[in-house]
Amino acid sequence: MNVIRTVAELRAALLGPRRAGRTIGLVPTMGAFHEGHLSLMRQARRECDVVVVSLFVNPAQFNDPADLERYPRDAARDEALAAEIGVDHLFAPGVDEVYPSGFTTAVSVAGITETLEGAHRGRAHFDGVTTVVSKLFNMVGPEVAYFGQKDVQQALVIRRMVRDLDMPVRIEVCPTVREADGLALSSRNAHLSPDDRARATALHRALNAVQEEVSAGERDPAALRARALAELEAAAIEPDYVELVSTDTLAPVSRLDGEALAVLAAHVGATRLIDNQLIQPSLNHNREVATPLRAPTIA
């Protein structure tokens, strides 16, 4: 596996495969790899001739400097894990390589960025995401890019950006990977104390409770939110939000007549976690489903 630090090196490494018509896949990450990241890499490895993983902790998407400072980093471990998967190129640029002196450009998506995470972290968070991802697409030139469903709003924002700007890349959104007790894998889980780690399982229980109620016939979003909130309250967790929203626009649904996303965010101790689950009225058991977020994909 090649570890590449500059855009010039990256483009040189990909020139031959591109000219040969080989499919290039990109997995954008901020490092601190866990099984969720590795599952995206494996998917890319199965589907693409050349796999590029970017490792860049993007300062532009952090609205709290302390949060940026404490974001987990372990470059040597990340390199070893990516090599074990069979990644061809690990692109790990410095901040000055991504944002050179005098950088003043931003890519901004309206509407879908202004709710949920945008309302709580500020729209500038998503401006940081879309700007760095558009730069990565220009640097790598992938045919396919892979994102996880856990960060569902981010994935849908990227999909909208690609559609609106006619970017020639297909966005694949892959299922959330969870611990055995249901907690969604996240680099931030490393900050949880043992007690908070146990309490954090209530997030997935809350999402499952929504599906259980829907499977039993409940269609009122207010009643479904109340059921989820009860699970969180039992674990002494006060959420930033719990919502039932459209799978396309993230707008709140007035009645659950079709598929919807249950989304939530909460601080567990000092650590802020997010999670979501696709809710299906016809589903009579709990399982992770990502198909509506994977298709139609945008080329």
N, C-alpha and C positions, 0 to 999 in steps of 0.2 A: 504494500500500500504506500502510495506517495503522500507525504504531508507537504502541502503547498501553502505558501504565505502571501503570494502576490497575485494580482489579477493577470499580469503578463505571463507568469508561469502557468497559471491555470489554463488560460486560453491556448498556450503552446501545447500543453499536455492533451487538450481535447481536440486540437486541430485535425490530427490524423484520424481518430475515430469518427469525427463529424464528416470529414470528406469521404470516408468509407461507408457512410450511411448508417452507422451504428446508433442505436437508441441510447440516449443519455438520460439518466434519472437523477433527480436531486432530492435529498432529504435535508431541509433547513433545520438547524438546531442551535441551541445556546449551550450545548454541552451538558455535563453532569448526567451522562447517559444512564438510563434505566431500561427495563424491558420494553417499555412503550416505544422509546427511540429505536431500540434494536429490532422491534417488530416492523417498523417502517423501513429500516435498512434491508431486512430480509425480503419484504415485499418488493422493494426496488431491485434487489439482487435477482429475484425470480423473474421479473418482468423486463429488465433492461440489460443491454449489453455492457454499459459503463455506468457505474454508480459513483456519484459525488455526494459526500456529506459535508455540509458547511458547519463549522463550529465557531460561532461568534456571539458573545454576550453583547447584545445591542443596547448601548446606553440610551438611544433615542426613544425606546419604548418604556423606560422606567420613569415614573413621575416622582419617585422618592429616591434621592441619592443613597440613603442608607440601605434601601432594598437592593439597589444595584451592587453596593459594596458587599453585602452578605450573600449574594447569589452564589450557590455552590459551584466550585470550579475544581476540576481534577484532570488536567490535560493528558497526563501520561496514561491514566486509566482509560480515558475516552479513546485515545489512540489505539490502545491494546484491544479494546472491545470492538472498535470499528474494523481493525485488521482481522480479527477472528471471524467476523461476519463475512468478510470478503469484499469490503469496500475498496474501490480502486483508488479514489483520491479523497483525502480529508483536507478540505480547504479551511484553514484556520488563520485568517488575516488579522492584523492588528487594527486598532481603531483608526489610525491615520490612513490605512490602506482603504478602508471603507468610506471614511469621511475625511478626505484630504483638506488641507488648509483652504479656507474660503468657501467651503461647501455650504450652499444656501437653498438647495432644491428639496421640495417635499412632495410626496404623492399622497393624496388625501381622497378617501371615499366617504361620501355623505350618507346620511340616512341610517343605514344598518350599523354604523359605528357609534351612533349617538344614544343607544339604549344599553341596558345591562352593564357590561364592563365599561363601555364608553361613558355611561352616566356616573359610574363610581370611580373610574380611574382617569377620566378625561379623554376627550376625543384625540388629544395629542398622543395618547398611548397607541392608538391604531394608526395614526399618521406615521409614527416611528416604525410600526410593523410593516405597513404597506411600502414605505420608502425603502427599508432594507431588503424586503423580499423582491421588490421590483429591481433593485440593484443586483441581487443574487441571480435573478432570472437573466439579466443582461450579461452578467459575468460568466455564467455557466452555459446559458442557452439550452436548457433541458427540454426534452419533449414531454416529460412527465415530472411532476413534483408531488411529494407525499407529505400529508399532514395528518395529525391525530384528531379524532372526534372529541377528545377531552376538551380541547380548545376550540369548541365548535364555532363560536362567534368569529374567532380569528380565521378559521378555515373558510367560512362563508364570506367574510370580507375579502379575503384573497381571491376567492372564486369570482366575486363581483368585479374586483379590479381587473382580473384577467379578461373577463367578458367585455367590460367597458372599454378597455384599452387595446383590445384585439391582440393580446399577447399569445404567441403560438405555443402554449404549454397547457397540458391537461392536468387538472388538479384531482388527485385521488385522496379521499378522506377515509382513513382506516379506523377500525373499531378501537375504542378505549381498552387499554390493558389494565387489569385490576389485580390487586392482591387477593388471596383466598377469601378474606373477609369482606371483599367488595370495595375497599378503598382504591380509588383511581391512582395509578402511579403518577408521581410528579416529583420533579427535582426538589420542590419545596418540602416534601414529606420528611426530608432529612432534618428539618428544623423542629419537628414535632417532639415534645417530651413524651415519655412512655404513657403518661396519663392522657395527654392530648391525642396521641396516636390512637388510643382505644376509643376516645370520644369521636374522633373523626369518621369512624365507620358509620355514624348516624347519617352522614350525607348520602351515602348510597342507600341506606335503609329508607330515607325519605323519598328518594326517587322510586325505589321499588314499591313503596306504599302507594304512590300515585298510580303506578301501573296496576296494582292490585285492585284499587278502587275503580279504575276504568274498566278492568276486566269484569268486575262485579256489576257494572252498569252505570256508574256515576259519570256524568258528562259536564257537570258544572265546574268551571275552573276555580271558582272561589272555594268550593267544598274540597276540591283536590289540593289546593294550596294549604288549606287548613289541616288536612291530613299530613302533608309533608312537614308543616310547621310544628305539629305535635311531636313528630319524631325528633326534630331538632331541639325542641324545648326540653324533651325528656333527657337529652344529653347536655343540657345547659349551653346550647349553641344559639346565638342570635345571628341570623343571616343578614347579609347585605340585601339579598333579594332571593325570592323563590317565585318563578313564573312559568306559565304554560304559554308557549309561543309557537309561531309558524316555523316550519322547517326551512322555509325559503327566505322570509323577510325578517324573522325574529319579532314580528309584531305580536302583541298579546292576542290570544284567541278568546272569543266570547262564549264559545261552546265547543266541546271537543267532539266534533262530528267525523273527523278524520285523524290522520297521524299528526302529532305535535311533538315538540320538544319540551321536556321538563328541565329547566335550568336553575342552578342555584350557585350562590357564592356565600362564603362565611369565613370569619376569623375563628380559628380553633387555637386558643392561646394567642400567641403572637404571629401565627402563620395564617395567611389568607389562602384558602383553597377554593377551587371551582369544580363543578361536575355537571353532567347532564345525562339524559337518557331519552331515547326515542320512545314515545308512548303510542301504542297501537290499540285502538278499540277492539280489534279482533283477536288480540293476543290473550291466550288463556294461561300463560306461564311467563315467568320473568327470564329474559335473556337480553344480551346486548345486540342491538340491530343497527347497522349503519348503512344499509342499502340505499334508502332514499337520499342520503347525503353523498353517496358515491355515484349516483346516476340521476339525471344525465350529467356526465362530466363535460367539461368545456374544453374544446380544443382550439 
